[in-house]
C-alpha cells in the first residue's frame, strides 16, 4: 500500500514509482527518442500523478498517459488530442478556466473535477497489462481517501470502468448484483455516489464517429445538471 498520507506525499510516491519495469523502460525510451515535432522539448518520462481540484465532487478515470502526451508534459490528458477534447468540454461546462491544456505551467485550473488513470505510466500500444493496472490500484485507493467530497465517477473507456468498479467494490460501496455492461451514456446510481461512463476521447473513437462532440459535451452537461442544487 502507498505510504502517502497527503497530496504532496502521494504525488512524490507516484512520480518515483518503479513497480513496472516494462513501463518504466518504455517511458524512458520514448522520452529519449522523442517525436519529431517535439524534438526540442524535454520529456517528463516518469509516472504521472493525478491532476485537478482536491475538493472535487467529480472524479474522472482515464486509461493511461499517452506516450507523447502526458508522458511528455507531466500532466494527465495534456498535449494530445484526447486532452484537447477533454479540456474543451470541461471549459464549456464550467469545470475549467480555459479550453486548452498544453503544459504544466499554462495556468489551467479545474473546479470540482479531479483526473486520474488506471495506469500512471504510458504503456506500449496504449495497453497496460492486468498486473500493471493492479500495481497502480493502490494509488487510486490513496486518492479515494484524499478526495473527501467525491460524488460522481466518470469512467472513460472499458478499462477505466473496470478499475473504478473494482475500487468501489473494495471500498464496500453497495453495487448492483450484476455489473452493468460498459457503454457510452451508462449511468449507475449508487446511493450517495453515481457512475457515468463514456467512450474514451481517443482519435480512434473521435475520428471514426464512435464518439461525437455532442455525445461528449453532453456527458459533462449532464454531470453539471446532476450537481446543481
N, C-alpha and C positions, 0 to 999 in steps of 0.2 A: 504494500500500500504506500502511496506517496507520503512523505514526511511533512509536506507542506501544511501550514496552519493559517496562511493568509494568501492574498492575491499575489504579492510580490514573490513570496516563497514558492508558490505554485509555478509561476512564470519561470523562475530560475531553474526549478526542477525539470520542467518540460524542455527548456532550451538545452540543458546539459544532458538529456536522456541518451543512453546508448543501448537500450534494450533490444533493438532490432538491427543487427549488423548489416543485413541486406539493404535496408532503407538508408542507413547512415552512409554506406558506401555509395549508393546511387545518388543521394543528395549532394555529397561532396564532389562526385564526378561531374554532375550537372553544373554545379557552381564553378568548377574549374574550366570546363569546356565551353559553357555558356551558349546562348543562342545568338546568331549573328547580329540581330537588331539590338541586343543588349550587351554587346561585347565590351563596351566601355564602362559598364556598371559592375559594382561589387555585389555579388550574390550573397544572400543570407546563408543558405546552405545548411541550416540547422532545423531541429524540430520547431514548429510554430505554435505559440501559445494562443489561447482564445483572445477575442477582442470584443470590446463593447462596454455597455453600461453595467456596472456591477450591481445596480439596483433594478435590473431589467425584470420585467414580467414575461417577456418573450425570449425564448431560448432556441436558437437555430442550430440544427445539427447537419453539418455537411459531410462529405466523404473524406477528403484529404487535401492537403496543399497541392497546388499544381506545380509541376517541375519548374516552369518559367514564370509562375505567378507568385504565390506566397513563398515558395522556396527561394525566390529571387528577392522579394520585398520584405519578407518577415512579418507580414500581416495577413490574416485569413481573408481569402477572396479578394486579394489586391494584386492588380497587374495582369489580369487575364479577362477573357470575355465573360466568364461566369460572374466574376466580380462586377463587371460593368452592368450586367442585368440586375444583380442583387442590390447594389447601392443606389442605382437609379430608382428602383421600385421603393426602396426604403425612404429615399428622399421625397418621392412623390406622395407617400403616405404619412409623412411627418415623423419618421423614425431616424432620419439622418439630416445633418445640417448642410450637406452638399451631395450632388448626384454622382460623384466620381471618387474612386479610391486608387491612387497612383503609387504612393509611397508612404512610409510611416510618419513623415513629417509634413503631410499635406493639409493638416488642420481638420481632418474628418473626425466628427464626434457622433456617436449613436445615442439615442434616447430611448430607453425602455426595451432595448434589444441587446442581446449578447450572442456571439457567434463562436462555435467551436466545431470540432470534427471527430469522426470516428478514429481517424489516424492523424498523427501530428507531423508526420514526415511524408514528403512526396513519394509515392510508390511507382515503380516501373509500370507503364501502360495503365496508370490510374487504378491498379488492382492490388490493394494490400491483402495479405493472407489473413486467414482467421486468427492465427496466432499473433500476428502483428496488431490486429484490431484489439485482441484481448490484452495485449501488452499496454495499450493506450487506455483501456477501460477505466483504470484507476484514476486517470486524470478527469474523466467525466464524473467519477464518483466524488472527487475533491471539489469540482465545480458545483455539483449538486449541493454540497454542504455550504458553499460560499454564496450561492445565489438564493437569498432569503425570500425574494418576492416572486419567484418563478410561478408561472400560471399556464402559459401556452407554449407547447413544444412544437417546433416546426421541423419536420423531417424532410430533408432534400435527398430524394433517391432511396432506393430499397435498402442500401447498406446503412444509411443514416437512420432509417426507420427501424431496422433490426437492432442497431446499437441502442437506440432510445428505448425500445421495448424491453430489452434486457436490463437496462438501467432501472427502469420503472419497476420491473419485477423484483430486482434486487433490493429496491427501497421499500418494498411492501405496499406499493400502490395497488389498489383493487382493480384488476384488469378483467376484461371480458374472458370467458372460458375459451372461446375460440378467437385466435388472433386475427383481426380483420386483414384481408389481403391488401397489400400496398397498391395504391392508385392515386393519381392526381386528384386533389379535391377531397380526399378522405378526411373526415372529422370524427374523432373518437372522444366523446365526453367521459371524463374520469373523476367525477365529483369536483374537487377543488381544482383539478387540472384538466387539460384538454390537449389532444394531439391533432395537428393539422399536417397533412402530407402533400408533397408536390414532387413532380419530376424535377430532377436536378437541372439548373440552367446552363448545362454544358452545351457546347456547339453541336454536339451530336443530336441533342434534343431540340435546340432552338433553330438550327439550320434546316432541320427536316420538318419543322412544323409540329412536332410532337408536343412541344411546349410553345405556345404563342404568347405574345406580350399581354393581351387581355387576360389570358388564363393566369399569367404570372402576377401581374399587378393586382388582379382580383383577389389573389391569395392574401395579400397584405391589406387590401381594403377590408376584407372580411375580418382579419385579425384586429384592425383598428376599430371596427364596429363592435367586435366582441369585448374589447377593453373599455368601451365607452361606459360612463356611469349609468 
